[in-house]
């Protein structure tokens, strides 16, 4: 089979496409014939050695896969060869065949295609865990989403709308903000030319926002934290800007607010039953027509370096998805 392999830490252009041995099913694990694999920001960190998980070399990045079950290992009773599934793999997904854990693999609903199924786990899983489990977002509350047109940001905008919040989307271009409005944002802020705090005061009438969803970090963090309302919640999701900010701890004290960490990968690992419930609720949103991932582009395996470079350069609105060259959904 063909696979995109990382032999040493480095930029996307150091990745290679090679012929390698097909994986074999083992107790609790199954083999999936990959039909689609989502591209996510952690993939760019993993190949540089900057992520929390460091697979042994050589490895293939790609953490969320959709495809057809080829082989099941001992102990797996809920799936069989030929089933259409999507799975959280962590890595290994940019390959024609992928090994996955049985308890992290789910049947695809009959009306969902492979590309959509490969676009749910990371972005919607992260954002739903953040808004539901970590922020306890309530109907009528105000949600500010930074980096709102990216994968997790756009999912947060959509889920915030579904959960009944007033969503304020902040991004760097008018094109990105237009997509956010189409997805459910009621107000927008272009932080490349508008002051974040000033616009938030204008939009909220002064008191600030109840919840901040921040996958960006960098220079906007302190301004956003200063705009949190009394007993608000600031969700630390990631650092796409590349800079981990330092914050004055007197701000949470003065505002009585919470700074809350969001690590969905660890949540899925440590609380699989809770994660399974979240996935079922997300699938219900999709089946009810409330939720639809925005797919910017599909690329074949040999274009994985290009896709990861676009992700690193924050050129992606919604999702990029890798599909095998000869596969047509």
Residue pairs with C-beta under 8 A, 6 or more apart in sequence:
1 19
1 20
1 21
1 22
1 95
1 96
1 97
2 17
2 18
2 19
2 20
2 95
2 96
2 301
2 324
3 17
3 18
3 20
3 60
3 94
3 95
3 96
3 301
4 15
4 16
4 17
4 60
4 61
4 62
4 94
4 95
4 301
4 304
5 15
5 16
5 17
5 18
5 20
5 58
5 59
5 60
6 14
6 15
6 46
6 47
6 57
6 58
6 59
6 60
6 61
7 14
7 16
7 57
7 58
8 14
8 57
9 47
9 48
9 49
10 47
10 48
11 47
11 48
11 309
12 44
12 47
12 304
12 305
12 306
12 308
12 309
12 312
13 305
13 309
14 47
15 47
15 61
15 304
15 305
15 308
17 301
17 302
17 304
20 95
22 31
22 97
23 31
23 92
23 97
23 98
23 99
24 31
24 71
24 99
25 31
25 71
25 72
25 73
25 99
26 73
26 74
27 73
27 74
27 75
28 73
28 74
28 75
28 76
28 101
28 102
28 103
29 73
29 76
29 99
29 100
29 101
29 102
30 69
30 70
30 71
30 72
30 73
30 76
30 79
30 99
30 100
30 102
30 105
31 69
31 70
31 71
31 72
31 97
31 98
31 99
31 100
32 65
32 67
32 68
32 69
32 70
32 85
32 87
32 97
32 98
32 99
32 100
32 105
33 67
33 68
33 69
33 70
33 96
33 97
34 65
34 66
34 67
34 93
34 95
34 96
34 97
34 98
34 324
35 66
35 67
35 68
35 114
35 118
35 323
35 324
35 327
35 329
36 65
36 66
36 67
36 114
36 115
36 117
36 118
36 298
36 321
36 322
36 323
36 327
36 329
37 62
37 64
37 65
37 66
37 93
37 94
37 98
37 118
37 321
37 322
37 323
38 62
38 63
38 64
38 65
38 93
38 118
38 119
38 121
38 122
38 123
38 319
38 320
38 321
38 322
39 62
39 299
39 304
39 307
39 308
39 311
39 316
39 319
39 320
39 321
39 322
40 63
40 64
40 122
40 123
40 151
40 311
41 150
41 151
41 152
41 215
41 238
41 240
41 311
42 51
42 63
42 122
42 265
43 61
43 62
43 63
43 308
43 311
44 308
44 311
44 312
45 51
46 53
46 54
46 55
46 61
46 91
47 61
47 308
52 263
52 265
52 266
53 90
53 91
53 265
55 90
55 91
55 92
59 91
59 92
60 91
60 92
60 93
60 94
60 95
61 91
61 93
61 94
61 304
61 308
62 89
62 91
62 92
62 93
62 94
62 95
62 98
62 304
62 322
63 88
63 89
63 90
63 91
63 93
63 121
63 122
64 86
64 87
64 88
64 89
64 93
64 118
64 119
64 120
64 121
64 122
65 86
65 87
65 89
65 92
65 93
65 98
65 100
65 118
66 84
66 85
66 86
66 87
66 108
66 114
66 115
66 117
66 118
67 84
67 85
67 86
67 98
67 114
68 82
68 83
68 84
68 85
69 79
69 80
69 81
69 82
69 83
69 85
70 81
70 97
71 81
72 79
72 80
72 81
72 102
73 102
75 102
76 102
78 102
78 107
79 85
79 102
79 105
79 107
83 107
84 107
84 108
84 114
84 117
85 105
85 106
85 107
85 108
86 105
86 106
86 108
86 117
86 118
86 120
86 121
87 98
87 100
87 101
87 104
87 105
87 106
87 121
88 100
88 104
88 105
88 121
88 122
88 125
88 268
89 98
89 99
89 100
89 101
89 104
90 265
92 98
92 99
93 322
94 301
94 304
94 322
95 301
96 301
96 324
103 272
104 268
104 272
106 276
106 279
108 114
108 117
109 283
109 286
109 287
111 287
112 283
112 286
113 329
114 323
114 329
115 295
115 298
115 321
115 323
115 329
116 286
116 292
116 293
116 295
118 321
119 293
119 295
119 319
119 321
120 279
120 282
120 283
120 286
120 293
121 279
122 151
122 152
122 264
123 151
123 152
123 154
123 155
123 293
123 319
124 155
124 159
124 282
124 291
124 293
125 264
125 268
125 275
125 278
125 279
125 282
126 152
126 155
126 237
126 262
126 264
127 152
127 155
127 156
127 159
127 213
128 155
128 159
128 278
128 281
128 282
129 262
129 264
129 267
129 275
129 278
130 156
130 213
130 235
130 237
130 262
130 264
131 137
131 143
131 156
131 159
131 160
131 163
131 211
131 213
131 235
132 163
132 278
133 267
133 274
133 278
134 233
134 235
134 260
134 261
134 262
135 211
135 213
135 233
135 235
135 260
136 233
137 143
137 160
137 163
137 165
137 210
137 211
138 164
138 165
138 210
139 163
139 164
139 165
140 164
140 165
140 166
141 165
141 166
141 210
141 211
142 165
142 166
142 168
142 204
142 209
142 210
142 211
142 229
143 156
143 160
143 165
143 166
143 167
143 168
143 209
143 210
143 211
143 212
143 213
144 168
144 170
144 200
144 209
144 211
144 212
144 213
144 224
144 227
145 153
145 156
145 157
145 160
145 167
145 168
145 169
145 170
145 180
145 185
145 213
146 153
146 170
146 212
146 213
146 214
146 215
146 216
146 220
146 224
147 153
147 170
147 171
147 214
147 215
147 216
147 240
147 314
148 154
148 156
148 157
148 169
148 170
148 171
148 176
148 177
148 180
148 185
148 188
149 169
149 171
149 173
149 176
149 177
149 179
149 180
149 317
149 318
150 215
150 240
150 314
150 316
150 317
150 318
151 316
151 318
151 319
152 215
152 237
152 238
153 169
153 171
153 213
153 215
154 179
154 180
154 183
154 294
154 317
154 318
155 293
156 213
157 167
157 169
157 180
157 183
157 184
157 185
158 183
158 184
158 291
159 285
159 291
160 167
160 184
160 213
161 167
161 183
161 184
161 185
162 184
162 285
162 290
162 291
165 210
165 211
166 186
166 187
167 184
167 185
167 186
167 187
168 185
168 186
168 187
168 188
168 189
168 200
168 203
168 209
169 177
169 180
169 181
169 185
169 187
169 188
169 189
170 188
170 189
170 190
170 191
170 196
170 220
171 177
171 180
171 188
171 189
171 190
171 191
172 190
172 191
172 192
172 314
173 190
173 192
174 190
175 317
176 317
177 185
177 188
177 189
177 190
179 294
179 317
179 318
180 188
181 188
183 294
187 203
189 196
189 199
189 200
189 203
191 220
195 223
196 220
196 223
196 224
196 227
197 223
197 226
197 227
200 208
200 209
200 227
201 208
201 227
204 229
207 229
207 230
208 227
208 228
208 229
208 232
209 227
209 228
209 229
209 232
210 228
210 229
210 232
210 233
211 232
211 233
211 234
211 235
212 224
212 225
212 227
212 228
212 232
212 233
212 234
212 235
213 235
213 237
214 220
214 221
214 224
214 234
214 235
214 236
214 237
214 238
215 237
215 238
215 239
215 240
216 238
216 239
216 240
216 241
217 238
217 239
217 240
217 241
217 242
217 243
217 244
217 245
218 239
218 241
218 242
218 243
218 245
219 241
219 243
219 245
220 241
221 245
221 247
222 245
222 247
222 248
222 251
224 234
225 234
225 247
225 251
225 252
225 257
225 259
226 251
228 234
228 251
228 255
228 257
229 255
229 257
230 255
230 256
230 257
231 255
231 256
231 257
231 258
232 255
232 257
232 258
233 257
233 258
233 260
234 252
234 257
234 258
234 259
234 260
235 260
235 262
236 259
236 260
236 261
236 262
237 262
240 314
247 259
251 257
252 258
252 259
267 274
267 275
268 275
282 291
285 291
286 292
293 318
293 319
294 317
294 318
294 319
295 318
295 319
295 320
295 321
296 316
296 317
296 318
296 319
296 320
297 307
297 320
297 321
298 320
298 321
298 322
298 323
299 306
299 307
299 320
299 321
299 322
299 323
300 322
300 323
300 324
300 325
301 322
301 324
301 325
302 325
303 322
304 322
307 320
307 322
310 316
310 320
311 320
323 329
